[in-house]
């Protein structure tokens, strides 16, 4: 980090406090505990991100085919969020938002990056890794980055090391598509095999994550475990695929839209890693001073799974494309078996982790997210934010069916604006989680209110990628 960047930093906004003084009483009834030597040290942060994992895939979210015992235990020990959102229905915009705390439209990255894409996450941003490193954290990413094109494709490559990560482990240096889950990995042929037999990618990353914890056990750390699974093409370990193939109702192909055995097998491998991480934290005496966050970058791909009761999936701004699982565990601070029904978004992780770590946010930084620490204290509290927004412009429809679209969620109401023809859809998510009943014509005043807010938000960003879609369609809403 440059001297200029350091001088731009300031103390976190008045609402933020240092980790040493942060005591989260958890859900109602959990007593505060006095600060011990371990609690005075800044808390470790483990952020586990699955790729394309739908809202309905985990056992703790009601799935009865997939087996996720360690993630279910994590939810029992912590807090499960029912209305957590991704800032985009595809990969790269989500990751840019995670790193910066800003909406993708403000950053100017609203679609996933191709291997030869000259666009990348600018080093002008102070990423979450840089912010935490300046607060004394060791920082490491294990796995998927996808915020740059690649030198192997003839464009400038901006890897995690240029954004504040001390260690980059088992990550890509070329395109990540194609489902390269067994060694050698086509997305980075330089990765040497460490596990015997047919080394499986998720197993290797789980091992690297545990070793990172071991290496940095004496100092606060950020571990960003970014999985490539369960991105297609789906390829599970043969023994696990066979196990799920024997279960009643099992799908019989890699593209089975329900009870997909390869997806289930890949998810179990992710789940095994969560168990390994939690066991290592217990062994090292770090469990009570480590916050563990598990979520997904967008909804499940509808070719290989169902996101029911949510509508559609990855590439769309319907709930199936942007509502994601989110489980947060922090023993001693978050009481177990908590459920939070408040809407949140991945832009919120930046200010949340800044508050937890006692880290500084620079005065020039724009942060669109809000800290969800109040929800970790009491999940029924309302956040200060009025609405959530999405901006997803496409030159042509996504190959999975998504269309150029914008959306706003305010309270129970959600409005979608389709840029290709300007039509609007309005849903009452409290009564209609599956977005089956379009109320736009029956409720013109509510439609007008949300449409105007959506336009005002885009205009406020003052970025070309957003402003070009404020076209002022003529809607009869008088």
C-alpha positions in Angstrom: 0.0 0.0 0.0 1.3 3.4 -1.0 1.8 6.3 1.4 -0.8 8.2 -0.5 -3.4 5.5 0.2 -2.4 5.3 3.8 -2.9 9.1 4.3 -6.3 8.9 2.7 -7.6 6.6 5.5 -9.5 7.8 8.5 -11.2 6.3 11.4 -14.3 4.3 10.5 -17.5 6.4 10.7 -18.7 7.3 14.2 -20.9 4.2 14.3 -17.9 2.0 14.0 -15.9 0.8 17.0 -12.7 -1.1 17.5 -12.8 -4.9 17.8 -11.4 -4.8 21.3 -14.5 -3.0 22.5 -17.0 -4.9 20.3 -19.2 -7.1 22.4 -22.1 -8.7 20.5 -24.7 -10.1 22.9 -26.2 -12.1 20.0 -29.9 -12.9 19.8 -32.1 -11.8 22.7 -31.0 -13.5 25.9 -27.3 -14.2 25.2 -25.2 -12.7 28.0 -22.2 -10.6 27.3 -18.9 -12.1 28.3 -15.9 -10.3 29.7 -12.9 -9.7 27.5 -10.2 -12.3 27.9 -6.8 -12.3 26.3 -8.1 -14.1 23.3 -11.0 -11.7 22.8 -8.8 -8.6 23.1 -7.0 -9.8 19.9 -8.7 -8.7 16.8 -11.0 -11.5 15.5 -10.0 -13.7 12.6 -12.2 -13.6 9.6 -13.0 -16.5 7.3 -15.1 -15.8 4.3 -16.2 -18.9 2.3 -17.8 -18.2 -1.0 -19.5 -20.9 -3.1 -19.9 -20.4 -6.8 -23.5 -20.6 -8.2 -24.9 -22.2 -5.1 -28.6 -21.6 -5.0 -30.7 -20.5 -2.0 -32.4 -23.8 -1.6 -29.4 -26.2 -1.7 -28.4 -26.5 2.0 -30.1 -28.7 4.5 -30.6 -25.7 6.9 -32.6 -24.1 4.1 -34.8 -27.1 3.7 -33.1 -29.3 1.1 -33.6 -33.0 1.8 -31.5 -34.5 -1.0 -28.1 -32.8 -0.6 -26.1 -33.5 2.6 -24.5 -30.6 4.3 -24.0 -31.6 8.0 -21.2 -29.1 8.7 -22.9 -26.1 7.2 -26.1 -27.1 9.0 -24.1 -27.2 12.2 -22.6 -23.8 11.4 -26.2 -22.5 11.1 -27.2 -24.1 14.4 -24.3 -22.4 16.1 -24.8 -19.1 14.5 -27.2 -17.1 12.4 -29.0 -18.0 9.1 -30.2 -15.2 6.8 -33.4 -15.8 4.8 -33.2 -12.7 2.6 -29.5 -12.3 1.8 -28.9 -10.9 -1.7 -26.1 -10.8 -4.3 -25.5 -7.5 -5.9 -25.6 -9.2 -9.3 -26.9 -12.5 -10.8 -23.4 -13.4 -12.2 -19.9 -13.8 -10.9 -17.5 -10.8 -11.4 -19.9 -8.0 -10.4 -20.6 -9.8 -7.1 -16.9 -10.1 -6.4 -16.2 -6.5 -7.3 -18.9 -5.4 -4.8 -17.5 -7.7 -2.2 -14.0 -6.2 -2.5 -15.2 -2.6 -2.5 -18.6 -2.3 -0.7 -20.0 -0.6 -3.8 -22.8 -1.5 -6.2 -21.5 -3.0 -9.5 -23.0 -0.1 -11.5 -20.9 2.4 -9.5 -17.8 0.4 -10.2 -18.7 -0.1 -13.9 -18.5 -3.9 -13.8 -22.0 -5.3 -14.4 -21.3 -8.6 -16.2 -18.8 -11.4 -15.8 -15.3 -10.9 -17.3 -14.1 -12.9 -20.3 -10.5 -14.2 -20.3 -9.5 -11.6 -22.9 -11.4 -8.8 -21.2 -9.2 -5.6 -20.8 -11.4 -4.4 -18.0 -10.4 -5.3 -14.4 -11.0 -4.1 -10.9 -9.0 -0.9 -10.7 -6.3 -0.6 -8.1 -7.7 2.8 -7.3 -10.1 1.1 -5.0 -9.1 0.2 -1.5 -10.3 -3.4 -1.3 -11.5 -5.3 1.8 -8.1 -7.1 1.8 -6.2 -3.8 1.8 -8.4 -2.3 4.5 -7.9 -5.3 6.8 -4.2 -5.5 6.0 -3.8 -2.0 7.1 -5.5 -3.0 10.4 -2.8 -5.7 11.0 -4.3 -8.7 9.3 -2.6 -11.3 7.3 -4.6 -11.7 4.1 -5.0 -14.7 1.8 -7.2 -15.9 -1.0 -7.6 -19.6 -1.8 -9.3 -20.1 -5.2 -11.3 -18.0 -7.6 -10.6 -14.3 -8.2 -12.2 -13.5 -11.6 -11.8 -9.8 -11.4 -9.4 -9.5 -14.3 -8.5 -10.7 -17.7 -5.4 -12.8 -18.1 -1.9 -12.2 -19.6 -2.2 -15.7 -21.2 -5.1 -14.2 -23.3 -3.1 -11.1 -24.2 -4.5 -8.5 -21.8 -3.2 -6.8 -18.6 -3.6 -9.1 -15.6 -4.4 -7.6 -12.2 -4.1 -10.5 -9.7 -5.1 -10.5 -6.0 -1.6 -9.5 -4.9 -2.2 -6.1 -6.4 -5.4 -5.7 -4.3 -4.0 -6.5 -0.9 -3.7 -10.2 -0.6 -0.4 -11.4 0.9 -1.0 -15.0 -0.3 -2.7 -16.2 -3.5 -3.2 -20.0 -3.5 -4.6 -22.4 -6.1 -6.0 -19.5 -8.2 -6.5 -19.1 -11.9 -4.2 -17.5 -14.4 -6.5 -18.1 -17.4 -10.2 -18.7 -18.1 -12.0 -20.6 -15.4 -14.9 -22.1 -17.4 -15.2 -25.8 -18.3 -15.3 -27.5 -14.9 -11.6 -28.4 -14.4 -12.0 -30.1 -11.0 -9.3 -32.8 -11.3 -5.6 -32.2 -11.5 -4.0 -30.9 -13.7 -6.2 -27.8 -13.7 -6.5 -26.2 -17.1 -7.2 -22.7 -15.5 -3.7 -22.8 -14.0 -1.4 -25.6 -15.3 1.4 -24.4 -13.0 -0.3 -25.8 -9.9 1.7 -28.8 -8.7 -0.3 -31.8 -7.3 -0.1 -32.3 -3.6 -2.8 -35.0 -2.9 -2.5 -38.6 -3.9 -4.5 -40.2 -6.6 -6.7 -38.0 -8.8 -6.4 -34.7 -6.8 -9.8 -33.1 -6.5 -9.8 -29.3 -6.7 -12.1 -28.7 -3.7 -10.2 -31.1 -1.5 -6.9 -29.3 -2.4 -8.4 -26.0 -1.6 -9.8 -27.2 1.7 -6.3 -28.4 2.6 -4.7 -25.1 1.7 -7.3 -23.2 3.8 -6.6 -25.3 6.9 -2.8 -24.8 6.4 -3.3 -21.0 6.0 -5.1 -21.0 9.4 -2.2 -23.0 10.9 0.4 -20.6 9.5 -1.3 -17.5 10.8 -2.7 -18.8 14.1 -0.7 -16.3 16.2 -2.0 -13.2 14.4 -5.3 -12.0 13.1 -6.0 -13.1 9.5 -8.5 -12.8 6.7 -9.0 -16.1 4.8 -11.0 -15.7 1.6 -11.8 -19.3 0.5 -13.4 -18.8 -2.9 -14.6 -22.0 -4.4 -15.0 -22.8 -8.1 -17.7 -25.3 -7.2 -20.6 -25.7 -7.9 -20.0 -23.9 -11.3 -20.7 -26.0 -14.4 -19.6 -28.2 -15.9 -20.4 -30.1 -12.7 -18.0 -33.0 -11.9 -18.2 -34.6 -8.5 -15.9 -37.2 -7.0 -16.9 -40.6 -8.3 -17.6 -42.2 -4.9 -19.8 -39.3 -3.9 -21.6 -39.3 -7.2 -22.3 -43.0 -6.8 -23.5 -42.4 -3.2 -26.1 -39.8 -4.4 -27.1 -41.8 -7.4 -28.4 -44.5 -5.1 -30.7 -42.0 -3.2 -34.5 -41.9 -4.1 -35.3 -39.3 -6.6 -31.8 -38.8 -7.8 -31.3 -37.1 -11.2 -29.5 -39.3 -13.7 -27.4 -36.8 -15.6 -24.9 -33.9 -15.1 -27.7 -31.6 -16.3 -30.5 -33.0 -14.2 -32.6 -30.0 -13.1 -33.5 -31.6 -9.8 -31.5 -33.6 -7.3 -28.4 -33.4 -9.4 -26.0 -36.0 -8.1 -22.9 -34.1 -9.3 -24.0 -30.9 -7.7 -24.7 -32.8 -4.5 -21.3 -34.4 -4.6 -19.5 -31.1 -5.2 -21.5 -29.5 -2.4 -20.6 -32.3 0.0 -16.9 -31.6 -0.8 -17.4 -28.0 0.1 -19.2 -29.0 3.3 -16.3 -31.3 4.3 -14.0 -28.3 4.0 -16.2 -26.3 6.4 -15.9 -29.2 8.9 -12.1 -29.3 8.5 -11.9 -25.5 9.1 -14.1 -25.6 12.2 -12.1 -28.5 13.6 -8.8 -26.7 13.0 -10.1 -23.6 14.8 -11.1 -25.7 17.8 -7.8 -27.4 17.9 -5.9 -24.1 17.8 -8.2 -22.5 20.4 -9.3 -19.9 17.8 -13.0 -20.8 17.4 -14.4 -18.1 19.8 -12.3 -15.4 18.2 -13.1 -16.2 14.6 -16.1 -15.1 12.6 -17.0 -17.5 9.8 -19.2 -16.4 6.9 -20.6 -18.7 4.3 -22.5 -17.6 1.2 -22.8 -17.8 -2.6 -22.0 -15.3 -5.4 -25.4 -15.7 -7.1 -28.3 -18.1 -7.5 -28.1 -21.6 -8.8 -27.9 -22.3 -12.6 -31.4 -23.4 -13.6 -30.0 -25.9 -16.1 -28.7 -28.1 -13.3 -30.9 -27.3 -10.3 -34.1 -25.8 -9.2 -34.2 -22.7 -6.9 -37.8 -23.3 -6.0 -39.8 -21.8 -4.3 -37.8 -18.9 -5.9 -38.3 -18.0 -9.6 -35.7 -18.6 -12.2 -31.9 -18.6 -11.4 -28.5 -17.3 -12.3 -28.4 -14.5 -14.9 -31.8 -13.1 -13.9 -32.9 -10.5 -11.4 -35.8 -12.7 -10.2 -35.3 -14.0 -6.7 -33.7 -17.3 -7.9 -30.9 -15.4 -9.5 -30.0 -13.0 -6.6 -31.2 -14.4 -3.3 -28.4 -16.5 -1.8 -27.7 -18.6 1.3 -25.9 -16.8 4.1 -24.7 -18.3 7.4 -22.6 -16.4 9.9 -21.1 -18.0 13.0 -19.2 -16.4 15.8 -19.3 -18.4 19.0 -19.8 -16.3 22.1 -20.9 -13.2 20.1 -23.8 -14.7 18.0 -26.2 -17.0 19.8 -27.0 -20.2 18.1 -30.1 -21.1 16.1 -30.8 -17.4 15.2 -32.7 -16.6 12.0 -32.5 -13.1 10.4 -35.3 -12.2 8.0 -34.0 -8.7 7.2 -32.8 -8.0 3.6 -29.0 -7.7 3.3 -26.6 -7.6 0.4 -22.9 -8.5 -0.1 -22.1 -4.8 -0.3 -22.7 -4.9 3.5 -19.7 -7.1 4.2 -17.1 -4.3 3.7 -18.5 -1.9 6.5 -19.4 -4.9 8.7 -15.9 -6.3 8.7 -14.4 -2.9 9.1 -16.4 -2.5 12.2 -15.5 -5.9 13.6 -11.8 -5.4 12.9 -11.6 -1.8 14.0 -10.3 -0.9 10.6 -10.2 2.5 9.0 -12.3 3.6 6.0 -10.7 6.3 3.9 -12.5 9.7 3.7 -12.7 9.5 -0.1 -14.2 6.0 -0.1 -17.8 5.6 -1.2 -19.4 2.7 0.6 -22.9 1.7 -0.6 -23.3 -1.1 2.0 -24.2 -0.7 5.7 -22.8 -2.6 8.7 -25.0 -5.6 9.7 -23.4 -5.8 13.1 -26.7 -4.6 14.6 -28.4 -7.6 13.1 -25.8 -9.9 14.6 -26.8 -8.4 17.9 -30.5 -8.5 17.3 -31.7 -10.0 14.0 -35.1 -8.2 14.1 -33.6 -4.7 14.1 -34.2 -2.6 11.0 -31.2 -1.3 9.1 -30.8 2.4 8.2 -31.1 1.7 4.5 -34.3 2.4 2.6 -34.0 0.1 -0.4 -31.7 -2.2 -2.4 -30.9 -1.8 -6.1 -29.6 -3.8 -9.0 -28.4 -2.8 -12.5 -27.8 -5.5 -15.0 -27.5 -4.2 -18.6 -26.8 -6.7 -21.3 -25.9 -6.2 -25.0 -27.6 -9.5 -25.7 -29.5 -12.0 -23.5 -27.4 -14.2 -21.2 -27.0 -17.8 -22.5 -28.9 -18.9 -19.4 -31.9 -16.7 -20.3 -31.3 -13.5 -18.3 -32.3 -10.2 -19.9 -31.1 -6.7 -19.6 -32.8 -5.5 -16.5 -32.8 -3.3 -13.3 -34.6 -3.8 -10.0 -35.4 -2.3 -6.7 -36.4 -4.0 -3.4 -38.1 -1.7 -0.8 -39.7 -3.4 2.1 -42.0 -6.2 0.8 -42.1 -4.7 -2.7 -39.8 -5.5 -5.6 -40.0 -3.8 -9.0 -38.2 -5.0 -12.1 -37.6 -2.8 -15.2 -36.7 -4.7 -18.4 -34.5 -2.4 -20.6 -35.2 -4.1 -23.9 -38.9 -3.1 -24.1 -39.3 -1.0 -20.9 -42.0 -3.1 -19.3 -42.3 -3.2 -15.5 -43.1 -6.0 -13.1 -44.1 -5.5 -9.5 -44.2 -8.2 -6.8 -45.2 -8.4 -3.1 -42.4 -10.7 -1.9 -44.0 -11.2 1.5 -47.0 -12.9 0.0 -45.5 -14.0 -3.3 -41.9 -15.3 -2.9 -42.2 -17.1 -6.2 -42.9 -13.8 -8.1 -45.9 -15.3 -9.8 -48.4 -12.4 -9.6 -47.3 -9.2 -11.4 -49.1 -6.3 -9.7 -47.8 -3.5 -11.9 -51.1 -2.7 -13.6 -53.2 -3.3 -10.5 -51.0 -1.0 -8.3 -49.9 1.9 -10.5 -49.0 4.2 -7.7 -46.7 1.8 -6.0 -45.2 0.9 -9.4 -44.6 4.6 -10.1 -43.0 5.2 -6.7 -40.5 2.4 -7.1 -39.8 3.2 -10.7 -39.0 6.8 -9.9 -36.7 5.7 -7.0 -34.9 3.3 -9.4 -34.3 6.0 -11.9 -33.2 8.4 -9.2 -30.7 5.9 -7.9 -29.2 5.3 -11.4 -28.9 9.0 -11.9 -27.2 9.4 -8.6 -24.4 7.1 -9.6 -23.2 9.4 -12.3 -21.7 6.6 -14.3 -22.2 6.0 -18.0 -23.1 2.3 -17.5 -26.1 3.3 -15.3 -27.1 6.7 -16.8 -27.7 5.4 -20.3 -30.6 3.3 -19.1 -32.6 6.3 -17.6 -34.5 6.5 -20.9 -37.8 7.7 -19.4 -40.2 5.2 -20.8 -43.7 6.5 -20.9 -45.7 4.5 -18.4 -49.3 5.4 -17.7 -49.3 5.5 -13.9 -51.4 8.5 -13.2 
